[in-house]
Amino acid sequence: MITIAQVVNRIIKKSPFIEEGLHDGILNVSALARKIKPEIESIIKKKVQSGAIVMAINRLSPSDYKRVNSGISDFLRSLGDVVVRSGLSDYTFSYSDKLTIKQTQLLQLLDQNKEIFCTFSQGVAERTIIISTSFKKEVERIFKEEHIISFRENLSSITIRLPKNNVEIPGIYYIILKHLAWDGINIVEMISTTNEFTIVVNDKDVDQTFSLLMRLKKGS
């Protein structure tokens, strides 16, 4: 038979924000107990006293959060250069038989214009191109017969160079995205390669985003 403590542990473990808040002592345990009480009762199929839930929360064994957080802090301090690019546009096209041909045409033009920033992301049914707005006429000429799902401009990208061991450390993207969310910064796109992580934001948010990432890097 599953116990209240086991259910509480399961609920806390699946919510990193709650686990972190408990660890940092910034959550009201009684309020948390009242909030998760219906879910606990639904799982164990009986009524539960809030006091029993509070006791279970207070008795939670130390999680791996402190160890993982320490590893992430060391990682953040070892981040490489942070590169900012402005004047970008974001196009998302529905997939078509000719889309790859059009993309090849664009790449041929870009080969003659090395200063233009461009990146591609391909999903199951759509493809996104993020490119310097100065190349807008060329993009719209090449893809004029393609169906545009969405278009956004006045964007900037911030690229973070990651240490080579980034794939071995859990939670690195979570910690970055968490701070961006807490600061109310909307992410338009995310792009990653093995050793680089790029965030695309609205121009109005780029200074705030850059400052936040530099604070993380400095551990402040």
C-alpha positions in Angstrom: 0.0 0.0 0.0 1.4 3.4 -1.0 2.0 5.8 1.9 1.4 9.5 2.2 5.2 10.1 2.4 5.8 8.2 -0.9 3.1 10.2 -2.7 4.4 13.5 -1.4 7.9 12.5 -2.5 6.7 11.6 -6.0 4.8 14.9 -6.3 7.8 17.0 -5.2 10.3 15.1 -7.4 8.3 15.8 -10.5 8.2 19.6 -9.9 11.7 21.1 -9.8 10.4 24.6 -8.9 8.8 23.2 -5.8 11.8 21.1 -4.8 14.1 24.1 -5.3 11.8 26.3 -3.3 11.7 23.9 -0.4 15.4 23.5 -0.4 15.9 27.3 -0.4 13.2 27.7 2.4 11.1 30.1 0.4 7.9 28.1 0.2 5.1 28.0 2.8 4.9 24.3 3.7 1.4 24.5 5.0 0.1 26.2 1.8 1.9 23.6 -0.3 0.3 20.8 1.8 -3.2 22.3 1.1 -2.4 22.6 -2.6 -1.3 19.0 -3.1 -3.8 17.5 -0.7 -6.5 16.8 -3.5 -3.9 15.0 -5.6 -2.7 12.9 -2.7 -6.2 11.9 -1.8 -6.9 11.0 -5.4 -3.9 8.7 -5.5 -4.3 6.9 -2.2 -8.1 6.9 -2.5 -8.9 8.3 1.0 -9.1 11.5 3.0 -5.8 12.8 4.4 -5.1 15.4 7.1 -3.1 18.4 6.1 -0.9 17.9 9.2 0.1 14.5 7.9 1.1 16.0 4.6 3.1 18.8 6.3 4.9 16.2 8.4 5.7 14.2 5.2 7.1 17.3 3.5 9.3 18.2 6.4 10.6 14.6 6.6 11.7 14.5 3.0 15.2 13.2 2.7 17.7 15.5 1.1 17.4 15.3 -2.6 20.0 15.4 -5.3 19.1 19.0 -5.9 22.0 20.5 -3.8 24.6 18.2 -5.5 23.2 18.9 -9.0 22.9 22.7 -8.3 26.5 22.8 -7.2 27.6 21.1 -10.4 25.5 23.5 -12.5 27.1 26.5 -10.7 30.5 25.3 -11.5 29.4 24.7 -15.1 27.9 28.2 -15.5 31.2 29.8 -14.3 33.0 27.9 -17.1 30.7 29.2 -19.9 32.5 30.6 -22.9 31.9 33.7 -25.0 28.4 35.2 -25.3 27.7 36.5 -28.8 24.8 38.8 -29.6 23.3 39.3 -33.0 20.6 41.8 -33.8 18.4 42.5 -36.8 17.0 39.0 -37.3 13.8 37.7 -38.8 12.1 34.3 -38.2 10.2 32.5 -41.0 8.4 29.2 -40.5 7.2 27.3 -43.7 5.0 24.3 -44.1 6.9 21.4 -45.5 6.6 20.9 -49.3 8.4 18.9 -52.0 10.2 22.0 -53.2 11.2 23.5 -49.9 14.6 21.8 -49.8 15.3 23.0 -53.3 14.5 26.6 -52.2 16.7 26.2 -49.2 19.6 25.1 -51.4 19.1 28.2 -53.5 19.2 30.3 -50.4 22.4 28.6 -49.2 24.1 29.3 -52.6 23.3 33.0 -52.1 24.5 32.9 -48.5 27.8 31.4 -49.7 28.4 34.8 -51.4 27.3 36.8 -48.4 29.3 35.5 -45.5 28.3 38.3 -43.1 24.6 37.2 -43.2 23.5 35.1 -40.1 21.3 32.2 -41.0 20.2 29.0 -39.3 17.6 26.3 -40.1 15.5 24.1 -37.9 13.5 21.2 -39.4 10.5 19.6 -37.7 8.1 16.9 -38.9 5.8 19.2 -40.8 7.5 22.6 -40.9 10.9 24.3 -41.3 12.1 27.5 -39.6 14.7 29.9 -41.0 16.2 32.6 -38.8 18.1 35.0 -40.9 19.4 38.6 -41.0 16.6 40.9 -41.9 18.8 42.6 -44.4 18.3 39.5 -46.5 14.5 39.8 -46.4 14.0 40.5 -50.1 16.1 37.5 -51.1 14.2 35.2 -48.7 10.8 36.3 -49.8 11.7 36.1 -53.5 13.1 32.5 -53.2 10.2 31.3 -50.9 7.4 33.3 -52.5 5.4 30.2 -53.5 5.8 28.5 -50.1 3.2 28.6 -47.3 4.4 30.8 -44.4 3.0 29.5 -41.1 4.5 32.4 -39.1 6.8 35.4 -39.6 8.4 37.6 -36.9 11.0 40.3 -37.1 12.8 42.7 -34.8 14.6 39.8 -33.2 18.0 39.2 -31.7 20.0 36.1 -30.8 22.3 35.4 -28.0 24.7 32.5 -28.5 26.5 30.9 -25.5 29.5 28.8 -26.1 29.3 25.7 -23.9 32.1 23.7 -22.3 32.7 20.3 -24.0 31.3 18.4 -21.0 27.9 20.1 -21.3 26.2 16.9 -22.5 27.2 15.1 -19.2 25.6 17.6 -16.8 21.9 17.4 -16.1 19.8 20.5 -15.7 22.0 23.1 -17.5 19.2 24.2 -19.8 16.7 24.2 -17.0 18.7 26.6 -14.9 19.1 29.1 -17.8 15.5 28.9 -18.9 14.2 29.1 -15.3 16.0 32.4 -14.7 14.7 33.7 -18.1 11.1 32.7 -17.1 11.5 34.4 -13.6 12.6 37.6 -15.3 9.6 37.5 -17.6 11.6 37.1 -20.8 9.8 35.5 -23.7 11.9 33.1 -25.8 10.9 33.2 -29.5 13.2 30.3 -30.5 16.0 28.1 -29.2 18.7 26.6 -31.3 21.4 24.2 -30.1 24.5 22.4 -31.4 26.8 20.2 -29.5 28.8 23.1 -27.9 26.6 26.1 -28.6 23.2 27.2 -27.2 21.3 30.1 -28.9 18.3 31.9 -27.6 16.3 34.1 -29.9 14.3 36.9 -28.2 12.6 40.2 -29.2 14.9 43.1 -29.6 13.3 44.8 -26.6 14.5 41.9 -24.3 18.0 41.5 -25.6 19.7 43.8 -23.1 17.9 42.2 -20.2 18.7 38.7 -21.4 22.4 39.4 -22.0 22.7 41.0 -18.5 21.0 37.9 -16.9 23.3 35.5 -18.7 26.3 37.4 -17.7 25.1 37.4 -14.0 24.7 33.6 -14.2 28.1 33.2 -15.7 29.6 35.3 -12.9 27.6 33.3 -10.3 25.9 36.4 -9.0 
